[in-house]
């Protein structure tokens, strides 16, 4: 297909087949889906636990102190400092298997700890997502989030170079939409359009699913478990 300009010169105005090949190419969809799953899970975890550090940092404690707020800010500050130090010494660290294990496993551990129960209510019994272990899980999520954002940004950059970043962002939106529906089910129970009976009052189940989804995205990303060792 050629589009000729007024001077009759078609060499600079030719629509190449390669320009449209990316629209029908399915080879980038697995990588885009994995990256989008990472981004969607990270976005929902950020909205649920990290968008305001003060209240979420104390949500798992019955009588929080000011130290719980300072602990969340300290975890975030130390994580940012560690990320900067790692990049200054080993710029390609995100491409290693150590990075995949740490960044993929830490959020999953933090999410699993939300299943633990430490506080008891007389009429309900033990409440999942409370106690010191659940609070430690929240601090792990806070500390891991800068690394999660760095890894997601790197994978999205690689997809942008192959013109597939839009697919990943589409998956991010899809995951976020599904999770919004799940949050409605957690809050409103049977009154929600779907999953109300299964998720009513069980936010920890959604959190664990998000942690598993993030880990699957990390393993299924373009490099995945085949990343080289830092050594």
C-alpha positions in Angstrom: 0.0 0.0 0.0 1.6 3.3 -1.1 0.6 6.9 -0.4 2.2 9.3 -2.9 2.8 12.9 -2.0 2.3 15.9 -4.3 5.8 15.5 -5.8 5.2 11.9 -6.7 7.8 10.7 -4.3 6.5 7.5 -2.6 9.7 6.4 -1.0 9.2 8.6 2.1 5.4 8.0 2.4 5.1 4.3 2.1 3.0 2.4 4.6 5.1 -0.7 5.3 3.6 -4.1 6.2 5.8 -4.1 9.4 3.9 -1.0 10.6 0.7 -3.0 11.0 2.2 -6.3 11.9 2.2 -5.5 15.6 -1.6 -5.1 15.6 -2.1 -8.8 14.6 1.0 -10.3 16.2 0.1 -12.5 19.2 3.6 -13.2 20.2 3.8 -10.4 22.7 0.5 -11.2 24.4 1.9 -13.6 27.0 4.6 -11.0 28.1 2.0 -8.2 28.1 -0.5 -10.3 30.1 2.2 -11.1 32.7 3.3 -7.5 33.0 -0.3 -6.3 33.1 -1.0 -8.8 35.9 1.9 -7.4 37.8 0.8 -3.8 37.4 -2.9 -4.5 38.2 -2.0 -6.4 41.4 0.5 -3.7 42.5 -2.1 -1.0 41.8 -4.8 -2.6 43.9 -2.4 -3.4 46.7 -1.3 0.2 46.7 -4.8 1.5 46.8 -5.8 -0.9 49.6 -2.8 -0.7 51.9 -0.2 2.0 50.8 -2.1 5.0 49.5 -2.1 6.5 53.0 0.6 4.9 55.2 -0.8 6.2 58.6 -4.1 4.4 58.8 -3.1 1.1 57.0 0.0 0.8 59.1 -2.2 0.7 62.2 -5.2 -1.2 60.8 -3.9 -4.6 62.1 -3.3 -3.3 65.6 -6.1 -3.0 68.2 -4.4 0.0 70.0 -1.9 1.4 67.6 0.8 3.8 68.8 2.6 6.6 67.0 5.5 4.1 66.5 3.4 2.1 64.1 3.0 5.1 61.8 6.7 5.9 62.1 7.5 2.2 61.3 5.6 2.4 58.0 7.4 5.6 57.0 10.8 4.1 58.1 10.2 0.9 56.1 9.4 3.0 53.0 12.4 5.3 53.4 14.8 2.4 54.0 13.4 0.6 51.0 13.9 3.6 48.7 17.5 4.0 50.0 18.2 0.3 49.4 16.8 0.5 45.9 19.0 3.5 45.1 22.0 1.7 46.6 21.4 -1.5 44.6 21.0 0.4 41.3 24.2 2.4 42.0 26.2 -0.7 42.6 24.5 -3.3 40.3 22.5 -1.4 37.6 21.3 -4.7 36.0 20.1 -6.2 39.2 16.5 -6.3 38.2 17.4 -8.8 35.4 18.7 -11.3 37.9 17.0 -14.3 39.5 17.7 -12.9 42.9 15.6 -9.8 42.1 12.8 -12.1 40.8 12.9 -14.2 44.0 13.0 -11.1 46.3 10.5 -8.9 44.5 8.2 -11.8 43.7 8.3 -13.4 47.1 8.2 -10.5 49.5 4.8 -9.2 48.5 3.4 -12.7 48.6 4.7 -13.2 52.1 3.2 -9.9 53.2 -0.2 -10.9 51.7 -0.1 -14.4 53.3 0.5 -12.8 56.7 -2.9 -11.1 56.4 -4.5 -14.5 56.9 -3.1 -14.6 60.5 -5.3 -13.5 63.4 -4.1 -11.8 66.6 -7.0 -9.9 67.9 -10.2 -11.4 69.4 -13.7 -10.0 69.5 -16.1 -11.5 72.0 -19.0 -12.0 69.5 -16.8 -12.9 66.5 -13.7 -14.7 67.9 -10.3 -14.2 66.3 -10.2 -11.7 63.4 -8.0 -12.4 60.4 -5.7 -9.5 59.4 -5.0 -8.4 62.9 -2.1 -8.8 65.3 1.6 -8.3 65.1 2.2 -10.8 62.3 -0.4 -9.1 60.1 1.2 -5.8 60.9 4.6 -7.1 59.9 3.0 -8.2 56.6 1.9 -4.7 56.0 5.4 -3.4 56.7 6.8 -6.0 54.2 4.4 -4.7 51.6 5.4 -1.1 52.2 9.1 -2.0 52.0 8.6 -4.1 48.8 6.5 -1.6 46.9 9.4 0.6 45.5 11.0 -2.6 44.2 7.7 -3.7 42.7 7.3 -0.4 40.9 10.8 -0.6 39.6 10.4 -4.1 38.2 7.0 -3.3 36.6 8.5 -0.1 35.0 11.3 -2.1 33.6 9.0 -4.7 32.1 6.7 -2.1 30.7 9.7 -0.3 29.1 10.7 -3.5 27.3 7.1 -3.9 26.0 7.1 -0.3 24.9 10.2 -1.0 22.7 8.2 -3.8 21.0 5.0 -1.7 20.7 3.1 -3.9 23.2 2.8 -1.6 26.2 -0.8 -0.8 25.4 -1.7 -4.5 25.8 -0.1 -4.6 29.2 -2.0 -1.4 30.3 -5.2 -3.0 29.0 -4.6 -6.0 31.3 -3.9 -3.6 34.2 -7.3 -2.0 33.7 -9.0 -5.4 33.5 -7.4 -6.7 36.7 -8.2 -3.4 38.5 -11.9 -3.6 37.3 -12.2 -7.2 38.6 -10.7 -6.2 41.9 -13.0 -3.3 42.4 -15.9 -5.7 42.0 -14.2 -8.0 44.6 -13.9 -5.1 47.0 -17.6 -4.4 46.6 -18.2 -8.0 47.5 -16.0 -7.7 50.6 -17.8 -4.6 51.8 -21.4 -5.2 50.8 -21.6 -9.0 50.9 -24.7 -10.6 49.2 -25.8 -7.1 48.1 -22.8 -7.0 45.7 -23.4 -8.1 42.1 -21.1 -11.1 42.4 -18.9 -13.0 44.9 -20.7 -11.5 47.8 -21.3 -14.7 49.7 -17.7 -15.9 49.2 -15.9 -12.6 50.0 -18.1 -10.9 52.6 -15.8 -9.5 55.3 -12.9 -11.6 54.0 -10.5 -8.9 52.6 -7.6 -11.2 53.4 -8.7 -13.6 50.8 -8.5 -10.9 48.1 -5.1 -9.8 49.4 -3.7 -13.4 49.1 -5.1 -13.7 45.6 -3.4 -10.4 44.7 -0.1 -11.6 46.2 -0.3 -14.9 44.2 -1.2 -12.9 41.0 1.8 -10.6 41.5 4.2 -13.6 41.9 2.7 -15.4 38.9 3.3 -12.2 36.9 6.9 -11.9 38.0 7.6 -15.6 37.1 5.8 -15.3 33.7 7.4 -12.0 32.7 9.7 -12.0 29.6 12.8 -13.1 31.6 10.8 -15.0 34.2 12.5 -17.6 36.2 15.2 -17.9 33.6 17.0 -14.7 34.8 20.7 -15.1 35.3 22.3 -15.1 38.7 23.9 -11.9 40.1 27.1 -13.9 40.4 
